[in-house]
Amino acid sequence: MLVTRREYSATGELCRSCIHRMYWEFQGKNILLGPWQLKSLLLTPILLVMNTGTYLTALYKLRDAIE
């Protein structure tokens, strides 16, 4: 994996607790496995911010949902 990047994504209708779980799983992988290549070293901080933005947007959309 020092030569290529692996990208993960999750799609679907997730509940609030699943969104929390997926966010922390993806952020953990990004922090631990992200900066091992020069390209990834530059891309990891951008992806961390993008993941957080997507996470907050999803939580905002679910603000009135019943768990």
JOCORTA-V846177 format. One line per field, one symbol per residue. burial: + if it has 9 or more other ideal C-beta (glycine too) atoms within 8 Angstrom, else -. A space follows every 50 residues. Layout:
burial = ???
This chain:
burial = -------------+-+--+--++--++-+++--+--+--++-++--++-- ++--+--++--+-----
